[in-house]
């Protein structure tokens, strides 16, 4: 197993896939404020790096991402991959090619390199037995990842993600985000997990989880994500689009 950089006093090396999405872009933006994290992003195309980012980006075909991750052998693999049924042309196989198969190829590459920790984006309501394609796919992904020999697996199950998407406008999501100040107040008890949460909070939580040492399998709902974010919080200015 690769030696964990952060535990020896150096920075933890995190590899990020899904860097161009809502959460991935915020992880990149915040990485410059985290001297305890050394970030490498993998993407299929070049995108502008956020100002102040201290990181590198590797451009590669998604088919090769697992091999690239294995060669990098980081301490942590953070996966913020995800698409929508609409973007996948309303094709179930195309949707699962990203949200399940590509995620698993990346995780398997990391596992082969004996990467210690996997941090993945799932969804509230994830259930491999669900009739809903999105929730079933997320549940299948979680189950498959948990079987891989990572020392630690963190699965995040956020509610409605809030934040400006650069290249992927989602009308229903924008409407739900506009209504969230009211609808969140109505979601109490077991419904709290469905409340909205800023993408920046999720990104901060992922960076904080990279420093968590306990081994095991952990699932984080909205409240746990916010707790992780507070635990690993550092003083920083507010970023646009949060």
Residue pairs with C-beta under 8 A, 6 or more apart in sequence:
1 114
1 116
1 151
2 73
2 74
2 75
2 113
2 114
2 115
2 116
4 12
4 75
4 116
5 11
5 12
5 13
5 38
5 75
6 12
6 36
6 75
6 210
6 211
7 213
11 35
11 36
11 37
11 38
12 36
12 37
12 38
12 75
12 76
12 210
12 211
13 38
13 40
13 72
13 74
13 75
13 76
14 37
14 38
14 39
14 40
14 74
14 75
14 76
14 77
14 78
14 207
14 210
15 39
15 40
15 41
15 42
15 69
15 72
15 74
15 76
15 77
15 78
15 110
16 24
16 27
16 28
16 39
16 40
16 41
16 42
16 78
16 79
16 80
17 24
17 41
17 42
17 65
17 69
17 77
17 78
17 79
17 80
17 81
17 106
18 24
18 79
18 80
18 81
18 82
18 121
19 25
19 27
19 28
19 41
19 42
19 43
19 47
19 57
19 80
20 43
20 45
20 47
20 166
20 167
21 80
21 81
21 82
21 165
21 168
22 161
22 163
22 165
22 168
22 199
23 80
23 121
23 161
23 199
23 202
23 203
23 206
24 41
24 80
25 50
25 166
26 163
26 199
26 200
26 202
26 203
26 239
26 242
27 39
27 78
27 80
27 203
27 206
27 207
28 39
28 41
28 49
28 50
28 53
28 55
29 50
29 52
29 53
29 203
29 239
30 200
30 203
30 204
30 207
30 236
30 239
31 37
31 39
31 53
31 54
31 55
31 207
32 50
32 52
32 53
32 54
32 55
33 52
33 234
33 236
34 207
34 234
36 211
37 207
37 210
38 54
38 55
39 53
39 54
39 55
39 56
40 55
40 56
40 57
40 58
40 72
40 74
41 55
41 56
41 57
41 58
42 57
42 58
42 60
42 65
42 68
42 69
43 57
43 58
43 59
43 60
44 59
44 60
44 61
44 62
45 59
46 57
46 59
47 57
49 55
49 57
58 68
58 72
60 68
62 102
63 105
65 102
65 105
65 106
65 109
66 105
66 106
66 108
66 109
66 110
66 112
67 109
68 109
69 77
69 106
69 109
69 110
69 113
69 115
70 109
70 110
70 112
70 113
71 113
72 113
73 113
73 114
73 115
74 110
74 115
75 115
75 116
75 117
75 210
76 115
76 116
76 117
76 118
76 119
76 210
77 106
77 107
77 110
77 115
77 117
77 118
77 119
78 119
78 120
78 206
78 210
79 103
79 106
79 107
79 118
79 119
79 120
79 121
80 121
80 206
81 98
81 99
81 102
81 103
81 106
81 121
82 98
82 99
82 121
83 95
83 98
83 99
84 95
84 168
84 170
85 92
85 95
85 133
85 134
87 168
88 94
88 95
88 97
88 98
92 133
95 133
95 134
95 137
96 137
99 134
99 137
99 138
99 141
100 137
100 140
100 141
100 144
103 120
103 141
103 145
104 141
104 144
104 145
107 118
107 120
107 144
107 145
107 148
107 150
108 148
110 118
110 150
111 148
111 149
111 150
115 150
116 150
116 151
116 152
117 150
117 151
117 152
117 153
117 154
117 209
117 210
118 145
118 148
118 150
118 152
118 153
118 154
119 153
119 154
119 156
119 206
119 209
119 210
120 141
120 142
120 145
120 153
120 154
120 155
120 156
121 156
121 158
121 202
122 138
122 141
122 142
122 155
122 156
122 157
122 219
123 134
123 135
123 138
123 157
123 158
124 157
124 158
124 159
124 193
124 194
124 221
124 222
125 132
125 135
125 157
125 194
126 135
126 138
126 139
126 141
126 142
126 155
126 157
127 135
127 136
127 138
127 139
128 136
128 139
128 140
128 142
128 143
129 136
129 139
130 136
130 139
142 155
142 219
145 153
145 155
146 153
146 155
146 217
151 215
152 212
152 214
152 215
152 216
152 217
152 218
153 216
153 217
153 218
154 206
154 209
154 212
154 218
154 220
155 217
155 218
155 219
155 220
156 202
156 205
156 206
156 220
156 225
157 193
157 219
157 220
157 221
157 222
158 197
158 202
158 221
158 222
158 225
159 193
159 194
159 195
159 196
159 197
159 222
160 173
160 176
160 177
160 180
160 194
160 195
160 196
160 197
161 173
161 196
161 197
161 198
161 199
161 202
162 177
162 180
162 196
162 197
162 198
162 199
163 198
163 199
163 200
163 241
163 242
164 241
176 183
176 196
177 196
180 195
180 196
183 196
184 195
184 196
187 194
187 195
192 221
192 222
192 223
193 221
193 222
193 223
195 222
197 222
197 225
197 226
198 242
199 242
200 239
200 242
201 225
201 226
201 229
202 225
202 229
204 229
204 232
204 233
205 220
205 225
205 226
205 228
205 229
205 232
207 232
208 228
208 229
208 231
208 232
208 233
209 220
209 228
209 232
211 232
212 228
220 228
